[in-house]
Amino acid sequence: MKNKSLLFAICCLFAFASNAQELTGKQLLEKAIAYHDPANSWAQFKGNFVVTMTTPNKVSRVSDIQINLPGNTFVLTNTRDGNKITSTLNNGDCVLSVNDSIITDDAELKKHKLTCDRVKMMKNYYTYLYGLPMKLNDNGTIIGEEVQTKTFKGKTYLVLKATYEESVGKDTWYFYFDPKTYAMEVYQFFHDESKNDGEYILLTEEEEVNGIKMPKTRAWYYNKDDKHLGTDVLSKQ
């Protein structure tokens, strides 16, 4: 029985390796997008969802997120120090409010740690992570031609490498896809791969939001020592 099990595992590994050799990076990306965005609707995405972030030894943070790509609108609402904080970007215009009152006074903005630069950063952050793998088609993204086969946490994946033009970013990213369904289950980034820095993110379960299959749970870990940094859980309103 052990010999049969070993033979089966070897056959599966060869099958995955063969599949990787047959696919280019762009082809793997197309298959992954077809899984996560079967109606090709990401460019017209309008949706609301809630992300609950838990980190060790800290209070959980619940964020209500509204993304309207065709309207170029982003709204982030959460509670901080007992106050409702709402940050809005609408066609580049930034509005910051506390308890539904718009704040423009510098002292008040500083008190609540509110800046328009941070809102822009959060917009890019949430749009990128919950827009994957579709966001890998954005200008400035360089998709590696070769598809690798890697075993990570006991499972074999087809792996796509992405780097970025200098004006976009300097990190190196790897995206791990199920070899049968092409679902994205892990991604990993390095600032300097030779130092094994950066983080990896495990994706479990899925939540469909307006036709897009998004990861429900994202657990973040350091590459260097597997230390758990935090977990995000997505839910629909």
VOGU-3710 file (C-alpha; in Angstrom, 3 decimals, decimal comma):
1> mknksllfai> 0,000/0,000/0,000  2,852/2,381/0,809  4,426/1,757/-2,599  1,107/2,468/-4,329  0,660/5,686/-2,359  4,187/6,797/-3,224  3,629/5,981/-6,899  0,371/7,965/-6,900  2,092/10,989/-5,306  4,907/10,842/-7,871
11> cclfafasna> 2,406/10,607/-10,751  0,494/13,630/-9,417  3,704/15,626/-9,089  4,704/14,824/-12,666  1,217/15,751/-13,878  1,391/19,132/-12,111  4,904/19,757/-13,437  3,751/18,921/-16,954  0,801/21,294/-16,591  3,143/24,049/-15,426
21> qeltgkqlle> 5,443/23,506/-18,391  2,536/23,761/-20,815  1,258/27,060/-19,395  2,861/30,461/-19,727  2,518/32,985/-16,942  -0,086/34,954/-18,885  -2,101/31,804/-19,592  -2,114/30,824/-15,916  -3,263/34,321/-15,010  -6,097/34,113/-17,542
31> kaiayhdpan> -7,278/30,823/-16,040  -7,115/32,215/-12,513  -9,086/35,303/-13,504  -11,666/33,113/-15,231  -12,143/31,310/-11,908  -12,346/34,385/-9,670  -14,136/36,693/-12,123  -16,058/34,386/-14,490  -18,210/37,207/-15,931  -15,192/39,490/-16,451
41> swaqfkgnfv> -16,916/42,159/-14,349  -14,118/43,452/-12,105  -13,675/46,686/-14,103  -17,316/47,544/-13,326  -17,209/46,417/-9,707  -19,504/48,198/-7,263  -19,757/46,599/-3,859  -19,784/46,857/-0,085  -18,153/44,424/2,301  -16,858/44,318/5,861
51> vtmttpnkvs> -13,357/43,270/6,899  -12,650/42,290/10,509  -8,943/42,380/11,299  -7,555/40,610/14,348  -3,944/40,930/15,446  -2,245/39,354/18,474  -2,712/41,339/21,689  -4,789/44,057/20,024  -8,480/44,890/19,795  -10,148/43,705/16,578
61> rvsdiqinlp> -10,827/46,385/13,981  -13,971/46,255/11,857  -13,889/48,206/8,580  -16,830/48,862/6,291  -15,532/49,231/2,733  -17,295/50,588/-0,325  -15,599/50,326/-3,713  -17,117/51,769/-6,884  -14,594/51,400/-9,689  -16,584/53,022/-12,534
71> gntfvltntr> -17,495/55,909/-10,230  -13,918/56,195/-8,945  -15,236/56,229/-5,383  -13,854/54,643/-2,212  -15,347/54,887/1,286  -13,775/53,430/4,430  -15,650/53,509/7,734  -14,490/52,164/11,085  -14,605/52,956/14,783  -11,533/54,292/16,537
81> dgnkitstln> -11,387/55,345/20,190  -15,187/55,294/20,303  -15,542/57,562/17,276  -16,984/56,717/13,885  -14,319/57,593/11,314  -15,302/57,894/7,645  -12,768/58,536/4,899  -13,965/59,157/1,353  -12,279/59,547/-2,021  -14,578/60,638/-4,830
91> ngdcvlsvnd> -12,870/61,282/-8,164  -9,776/62,344/-6,294  -11,587/64,605/-3,812  -10,872/63,652/-0,203  -13,403/64,061/2,635  -12,601/63,107/6,230  -15,281/62,973/8,896  -15,681/62,047/12,551  -19,119/60,998/13,810  -20,577/62,154/10,472
101> siitddaelk> -19,121/65,681/10,807  -16,592/66,749/8,161  -13,240/67,678/9,692  -10,962/70,292/8,119  -9,217/71,734/11,163  -5,558/70,649/11,230  -5,541/70,078/14,979  -8,619/67,848/14,800  -7,201/65,940/11,850  -3,976/65,357/13,746
111> khkltcdrvk> -5,870/64,320/16,864  -7,716/61,607/14,948  -4,676/60,709/12,805  -6,521/61,513/9,586  -4,742/62,321/6,332  -5,757/62,131/2,689  -2,513/60,328/1,869  -3,524/57,522/4,205  -6,957/57,266/2,580  -5,301/56,921/-0,835
121> mmknyytyly> -3,004/54,243/0,553  -5,953/52,314/2,024  -7,850/52,571/-1,247  -4,891/51,071/-3,108  -4,446/48,421/-0,416  -8,026/47,136/-0,352  -8,583/47,470/-4,092  -5,399/45,566/-4,835  -5,784/42,703/-2,371  -9,486/42,095/-2,963
131> glpmklndng> -9,077/42,697/-6,687  -6,566/39,890/-7,102  -5,791/38,166/-9,366  -7,480/40,609/-11,771  -5,225/43,453/-10,609  -2,244/41,602/-12,047  -3,387/42,869/-15,449  -2,747/46,470/-14,363  -0,184/48,577/-16,178  3,239/48,359/-14,588
141> tiigeevqtk> 2,886/44,708/-13,565  5,451/42,333/-15,082  4,251/38,728/-15,233  6,951/36,075/-15,284  6,879/33,882/-18,375  7,658/30,673/-16,506  5,082/28,883/-14,359  6,687/27,061/-11,456  5,472/24,046/-9,516  6,012/24,403/-5,773
151> tfkgktylvl> 4,888/22,559/-2,677  3,865/24,937/0,103  2,495/23,831/3,469  2,063/20,314/2,112  0,157/21,195/-1,076  1,478/21,456/-4,630  0,646/24,639/-6,545  1,168/26,322/-9,859  3,093/29,483/-9,030  3,136/32,799/-10,873
161> katyeesvgk> 5,856/35,407/-10,320  5,067/39,117/-10,560  7,426/42,072/-10,401  6,663/45,714/-11,036  8,005/48,668/-12,912  9,934/50,942/-10,561  7,222/53,599/-10,576  4,694/51,021/-9,332  6,587/48,975/-6,747  9,814/47,235/-5,852
171> dtwyfyfdpk> 8,624/44,019/-4,188  8,629/40,570/-5,768  5,360/38,638/-5,455  4,475/34,976/-5,938  0,900/33,781/-6,405  -0,022/30,155/-5,704  -2,935/28,612/-7,598  -4,691/25,274/-7,201  -3,533/23,185/-10,188  -7,037/21,882/-10,903
181> tyamevyqff> -9,381/24,817/-10,288  -6,850/27,698/-10,604  -8,213/29,220/-7,400  -5,721/31,530/-5,688  -4,860/30,066/-2,269  -1,600/31,713/-1,219  0,413/34,778/-2,075  3,821/35,832/-0,885  6,024/38,876/-1,251  9,656/39,776/-0,627
191> hdeskndgey> 11,401/43,123/-0,359  14,726/41,289/-0,819  14,251/37,611/-1,610  17,882/36,793/-0,729  17,099/37,807/2,878  13,846/35,814/3,036  12,082/38,906/4,324  8,479/39,890/3,602  5,370/37,873/4,287  3,117/35,111/3,039
201> illteeeevn> -0,659/35,115/3,200  -2,831/32,000/3,422  -6,276/32,301/1,842  -9,082/30,047/3,034  -12,758/29,893/2,110  -14,377/32,275/-0,350  -17,055/34,935/-0,325  -18,729/35,930/-3,582  -19,228/39,689/-3,757  -21,081/40,927/-6,841
211> gikmpktraw> -19,847/38,028/-8,934  -16,227/38,134/-7,741  -14,865/35,191/-5,720  -12,857/36,869/-2,962  -10,884/35,177/-0,169  -12,961/35,125/2,983  -10,053/34,658/5,367  -6,515/35,955/4,921  -3,906/34,982/7,525  -0,594/36,868/7,418
221> yynkddkhlg> 2,793/35,410/8,435  6,458/36,439/8,262  8,473/34,459/5,721  11,526/34,302/7,992  9,992/32,610/11,025  6,322/31,848/10,258  5,233/34,286/12,974  1,515/35,045/12,713  0,885/38,760/12,185  -2,881/38,887/11,917
231> tdvlskq> -5,989/37,630/10,171  -8,588/39,433/8,062  -12,091/37,999/7,684  -14,416/39,294/4,976  -18,187/39,303/5,275  -20,939/40,747/3,109  -23,249/43,433/4,437
//
